[in-house]
């Protein structure tokens, strides 16, 4: 049974400029065996995230289609839920959102910036960067928290890579 928390903790507003001035960041890079448009589609249509993100519970768009800059959604993991709004949306290239609120007070401000670069005929270099300003417990134990948070993002990138390999094999 997952943890249910009815409380929301607002984060400070963040925009694309925050990606240049964030006091902390976690960077994950991975070579994925799929073209950038396919990788973008997987991020934009979260139905399959359960297959590659550990602890994924669900994701609901809270704004109407078509999705793009300004769109909003809620993404729920086992222990935390995020309210996100999109500040960058370039199909096949970039998927960037700011966190507006969470069910745990871990960050003051946070942006995830997912950039996709073509690599060869049918591959993508994924550059997944989390820009953030920690607060509370995360700030108090930042070196350890950074390693743990980074491990979660690396595991998600590895899970996405495995998912794409299965997806490619299934469609071949």
TAMOTA-V503669 format. One record per pair of residues at least 6 apart in sequence whose ideal C-beta (glycine too) atoms are under 6 Angstrom apart, sorted by the first residue. I is the first residue (numbers start at 1). GAP is how many residues later the second one is. D is the distance in whole Angstrom. If there is no record, write none. Layout:
# TAMOTA-V503669
((I,GAP,D) (I,GAP,D))
This chain:
# TAMOTA-V503669
((2,76,5) (3,76,5) (5,98,4) (8,93,4) (9,93,6) (9,96,4) (10,91,5) (11,88,5) (11,96,6) (11,98,6) (12,96,5) (12,97,4) (14,84,4) (14,95,5) (14,97,5) (15,72,6) (16,71,5) (18,93,5) (18,113,6) (19,92,6) (19,94,5) (19,112,5) (22,109,4) (23,110,5) (24,108,5) (25,104,6) (25,106,5) (26,104,4) (26,124,5) (26,127,6) (27,102,5) (28,100,5) (28,125,5) (28,126,5) (28,129,5) (29,98,5) (30,96,5) (30,127,4) (30,131,6) (31,92,6) (31,94,6) (32,7,6) (32,92,5) (32,94,5) (32,129,6) (32,132,5) (33,90,6) (33,131,6) (33,132,6) (34,130,5) (35,87,6) (36,56,4) (36,80,4) (36,82,6) (36,88,5) (37,55,4) (39,77,5) (39,85,5) (40,51,6) (40,52,5) (43,52,5) (46,13,4) (49,7,5) (50,6,5) (51,112,5) (52,107,4) (52,108,5) (52,111,4) (53,103,5) (54,101,6) (55,22,5) (55,23,4) (57,19,4) (58,18,5) (59,14,6) (59,16,5) (60,14,5) (61,12,5) (62,10,5) (62,11,6) (63,8,5) (63,9,5) (68,21,4) (69,17,5) (69,20,5) (71,15,5) (72,13,5) (73,11,6) (74,7,6) (74,9,5) (75,7,5) (80,22,6) (80,23,5) (80,24,5) (81,22,5) (82,17,5) (82,20,5) (83,17,5) (83,18,4) (84,13,4) (84,15,6) (85,13,6) (85,15,6) (86,11,5) (87,9,5) (87,11,5) (88,6,5) (88,8,3) (93,23,6) (94,21,5) (95,19,4) (96,17,5) (97,15,6) (98,13,5) (99,11,4) (105,31,5) (106,32,5) (107,25,5) (107,27,6) (108,25,4) (108,27,4) (109,24,4) (110,22,4) (111,20,5) (112,18,5) (113,16,5) (114,14,5) (115,12,4) (116,8,5) (117,8,4) (119,6,5) (134,8,6) (138,7,4))
